[in-house]
Amino acid sequence: MIRIVAPAIATSVQDQGRFGSRVMGFGRSGAMDPESLRAANRAAGAYAGSAGLEFGPGVLVIETSTAGTLAFGGAPRPGAPWWQTLEVEAGERFDLGSPIEGMWSYLAVGGGIDAPLVMGSRSTSIREGIGRWLTPGDVLTAGAEASAPESPVQPSMTGVIRVIGDLSGEWTVGARVDRMGYQLEGRTIPGGRSDLHSEPLLPGCIQIPPHGKPIVLMAEGPTVGGYTLGGVIHSEDLRLVAQTPPGGRLKLVSTT
């Protein structure tokens, strides 16, 4: 249904993630902003948990190979209506520019995107060798997870971020960001070590390496690690970290 003409950075198929497999060393993966993907799926006429197309910074160009229903969500970009149900015909083209706000955008299709189901998820996980980044010429077909399209609530791209641990305050997202982790800038946290026994980790954990610059683990973060653990981002607010581009400001507020 969708042909990739030119991919943006880190264009891949993602759903809500892979659960129940961390004991085997497989991370969650899934959308960097799960709430935005769920909302886009509802607008397109797919189950909230269906797979969609996730794409990061840069330009994305796609063409439709068949008629169907689409919806764009997440970080808004010029080149298409956002948060709307779109009925398209074969041969339509969308040239999407860089995000106006936020970092990660989503394209949902009626019925969801069909992709191999691996351990209960269709999500790509490059670190673990599941799927791959999409390239020019790749074609994505619609699945069978259809539902009636509905008007979604548009999730915010910014907001106060709750953190469990003593890391409250203003931070800047550094230049080192990807689906595994975001490094924060602003102040140095003393006491970071790399010689500790490995302990379980999950998305949202904040590791403190010896250089003292916190790293927030994201969707493809490791399942274990030996850096000092400085805190954990609230699971509902991790998407706000994900949607903050390098140079953007974060406000962390301590919670229990």
C-alpha positions as CSV (number, residue, x, y, z in Angstrom):
1,M,0.0,0.0,0.0
2,I,2.9,2.4,0.8
3,R,6.1,2.7,-1.1
4,I,9.1,4.4,0.4
5,V,10.6,6.9,-2.0
6,A,13.0,8.6,0.4
7,P,13.2,7.6,4.1
8,A,13.8,9.9,7.0
9,I,16.3,9.0,9.7
10,A,15.5,5.7,11.5
11,T,12.4,4.9,9.4
12,S,11.0,1.6,10.6
13,V,7.9,-0.4,11.4
14,Q,7.0,-0.2,15.1
15,D,4.0,-1.1,17.3
16,Q,3.6,-0.9,21.1
17,G,6.6,-3.1,21.7
18,R,7.8,-6.6,22.7
19,F,6.8,-7.7,26.2
20,G,7.7,-10.8,28.2
21,S,11.0,-11.4,26.5
22,R,13.5,-9.4,28.7
23,V,14.4,-12.5,30.6
24,M,15.9,-13.7,27.3
25,G,17.7,-10.4,26.7
26,F,15.3,-8.9,24.2
27,G,14.3,-5.3,24.9
28,R,10.9,-3.7,24.5
29,S,11.6,-1.9,21.2
30,G,8.3,-0.4,19.9
31,A,7.4,3.2,19.2
32,M,9.4,6.0,20.8
33,D,6.0,7.7,21.4
34,P,3.5,4.9,21.9
35,E,0.7,7.3,22.7
36,S,1.0,9.1,19.4
37,L,1.1,5.8,17.4
38,R,-2.0,4.6,19.2
39,A,-3.8,7.9,18.4
40,A,-2.8,7.7,14.7
41,N,-4.0,4.1,14.5
42,R,-7.4,5.1,15.8
43,A,-7.6,7.8,13.1
44,A,-6.6,5.5,10.3
45,G,-9.0,2.7,11.3
46,A,-6.6,0.2,12.9
47,Y,-6.4,-1.3,16.3
48,A,-4.6,1.0,18.8
49,G,-1.8,-1.6,19.2
50,S,-1.3,-2.2,15.5
51,A,2.0,-1.6,13.7
52,G,2.7,1.7,11.9
53,L,5.5,3.5,10.3
54,E,7.8,5.5,12.6
55,F,10.3,8.1,11.2
56,G,12.7,10.5,12.8
57,P,14.3,13.7,11.7
58,G,14.7,14.6,8.1
59,V,12.5,14.4,5.0
60,L,10.2,11.4,4.2
61,V,8.7,10.9,0.8
62,I,6.2,8.1,0.2
63,E,3.7,7.1,-2.5
64,T,0.5,5.0,-2.2
65,S,0.5,1.9,-4.4
66,T,-3.2,1.1,-3.6
67,A,-6.3,3.0,-2.3
68,G,-6.8,2.9,1.4
69,T,-7.0,4.9,4.7
70,L,-4.1,6.8,6.2
71,A,-3.4,9.0,9.2
72,F,-0.3,10.9,10.3
73,G,0.5,11.5,13.9
74,G,3.3,12.4,16.3
75,A,5.7,15.2,15.6
76,P,3.8,17.4,13.0
77,R,5.5,18.1,9.6
78,P,4.7,20.2,6.5
79,G,3.4,18.2,3.5
80,A,0.3,16.4,4.9
81,P,-2.7,17.0,7.2
82,W,-2.0,15.8,10.7
83,W,-4.3,13.9,13.0
84,Q,-6.9,13.4,10.3
85,T,-8.4,10.4,8.6
86,L,-7.3,10.5,4.9
87,E,-8.9,8.4,2.1
88,V,-6.2,8.0,-0.6
89,E,-6.1,6.6,-4.1
90,A,-3.2,4.7,-5.7
91,G,-0.4,7.0,-6.9
92,E,-0.7,9.8,-4.4
93,R,2.6,11.2,-3.1
94,F,3.4,12.8,0.2
95,D,6.6,14.9,0.6
96,L,7.0,15.5,4.3
97,G,9.5,18.0,5.7
98,S,11.4,18.1,9.0
99,P,9.3,18.2,12.2
100,I,7.8,21.5,13.1
101,E,7.7,20.4,16.7
102,G,8.9,17.2,18.3
103,M,11.2,14.4,17.0
104,W,9.3,11.2,16.0
105,S,6.4,11.0,13.6
106,Y,4.0,8.2,12.6
107,L,2.1,7.0,9.6
108,A,-0.8,4.6,10.4
109,V,-2.8,2.7,7.8
110,G,-6.2,1.1,7.9
111,G,-5.8,-2.4,9.2
112,G,-2.3,-1.7,10.5
113,I,1.0,-2.4,8.7
114,D,1.6,-6.1,8.0
115,A,5.1,-7.3,9.2
116,P,6.5,-10.5,10.6
117,L,5.3,-11.2,14.2
118,V,8.4,-11.9,16.3
119,M,7.8,-12.8,20.0
120,G,4.4,-11.1,19.9
121,S,5.5,-7.9,18.2
122,R,6.0,-6.5,14.7
123,S,8.5,-3.9,16.0
124,T,11.9,-3.5,14.4
125,S,14.8,-3.7,16.8
126,I,18.1,-3.0,15.0
127,R,20.3,-3.8,18.0
128,E,18.8,-7.3,18.3
129,G,18.7,-8.0,14.6
130,I,14.9,-8.0,14.2
131,G,13.9,-6.2,11.0
132,R,15.8,-3.3,9.5
133,W,15.7,0.4,8.6
134,L,13.5,1.0,5.6
135,T,15.2,2.1,2.3
136,P,14.0,3.5,-1.0
137,G,11.7,1.1,-2.9
138,D,10.5,-0.8,0.2
139,V,6.7,-1.5,0.0
140,L,4.5,-1.8,3.1
141,T,1.2,-3.6,2.9
142,A,-1.9,-3.2,5.1
143,G,-2.8,-5.9,7.6
144,A,-6.2,-7.2,8.8
145,E,-6.4,-5.4,12.1
146,A,-9.1,-3.0,11.0
147,S,-11.6,-1.0,13.0
148,A,-13.8,2.1,12.4
149,P,-11.8,5.3,12.1
150,E,-12.3,7.8,15.0
151,S,-11.1,11.3,15.9
152,P,-8.1,10.9,18.2
153,V,-7.1,13.1,21.1
154,Q,-3.8,14.8,20.0
155,P,-1.1,14.0,22.5
156,S,1.1,16.9,23.5
157,M,4.8,17.0,22.4
158,T,6.0,18.8,25.5
159,G,5.3,18.9,29.3
160,V,6.7,18.4,32.7
161,I,8.5,15.0,33.1
162,R,8.3,13.1,36.3
163,V,11.4,11.3,37.6
164,I,11.9,8.9,40.4
165,G,15.2,9.9,41.9
166,D,17.1,13.1,42.7
167,L,17.6,14.4,39.2
168,S,15.0,17.1,39.1
169,G,15.7,20.4,37.4
170,E,16.3,21.8,33.9
171,W,18.3,19.6,31.4
172,T,19.2,19.9,27.8
173,V,19.1,17.0,25.4
174,G,22.6,16.4,24.0
175,A,23.8,15.6,20.5
176,R,24.1,11.8,21.3
177,V,20.5,10.5,20.8
178,D,19.0,7.4,19.2
179,R,16.4,4.7,19.9
180,M,18.7,3.2,22.5
181,G,19.3,6.3,24.7
182,Y,19.4,10.1,25.1
183,Q,22.3,11.8,26.7
184,L,21.5,14.8,28.9
185,E,23.5,18.0,29.3
186,G,23.3,20.7,32.0
187,R,25.3,19.5,35.0
188,T,27.7,16.7,35.9
189,I,26.4,14.1,38.4
190,P,29.3,12.9,40.6
191,G,29.8,9.2,41.6
192,G,29.1,7.6,38.2
193,R,30.8,4.2,37.9
194,S,31.1,1.5,35.2
195,D,32.5,-1.3,37.3
196,L,29.3,-2.4,39.1
197,H,27.7,-5.7,38.8
198,S,25.1,-5.6,36.0
199,E,21.5,-5.1,37.1
200,P,18.2,-5.2,35.3
201,L,17.2,-2.1,33.3
202,L,14.2,-1.0,31.4
203,P,13.2,2.0,29.2
204,G,13.3,5.2,31.3
205,C,16.2,4.1,33.5
206,I,18.8,6.9,33.9
207,Q,22.4,5.7,33.9
208,I,25.3,7.8,35.2
209,P,28.5,6.9,33.5
210,P,31.9,8.0,34.9
211,H,31.8,11.2,32.9
212,G,28.7,12.2,34.9
213,K,26.4,13.0,32.0
214,P,23.1,11.1,32.5
215,I,21.8,8.8,29.8
216,V,18.1,8.1,29.6
217,L,17.5,4.6,28.2
218,M,14.9,4.6,25.4
219,A,12.8,1.9,23.5
220,E,15.8,-0.1,22.4
221,G,17.9,0.3,25.6
222,P,19.7,-2.7,27.0
223,T,18.1,-5.1,29.5
224,V,21.0,-5.1,31.9
225,G,23.9,-2.7,32.6
226,G,26.7,-1.9,35.0
227,Y,26.6,1.9,35.2
228,T,25.3,3.7,38.3
229,L,21.5,4.0,38.2
230,G,20.5,7.6,39.0
231,G,16.8,7.4,38.6
232,V,13.8,6.4,36.4
233,I,11.6,8.5,34.2
234,H,7.9,7.9,34.8
235,S,6.7,5.5,32.1
236,E,3.9,7.8,31.0
237,D,6.4,10.7,30.5
238,L,9.2,8.9,28.7
239,R,7.5,9.8,25.4
240,L,8.1,13.5,26.2
241,V,11.8,12.8,26.5
242,A,11.7,11.0,23.1
243,Q,9.9,13.9,21.4
244,T,12.6,16.5,22.6
245,P,15.2,17.0,19.9
246,P,18.9,17.7,20.5
247,G,19.3,21.1,22.1
248,G,15.7,21.0,23.5
249,R,15.0,21.6,27.1
250,L,13.6,19.2,29.6
251,K,12.0,19.9,33.0
252,L,12.3,17.0,35.4
253,V,10.2,17.0,38.6
254,S,10.9,14.4,41.3
255,T,8.1,12.1,42.2
256,T,7.6,8.8,44.2
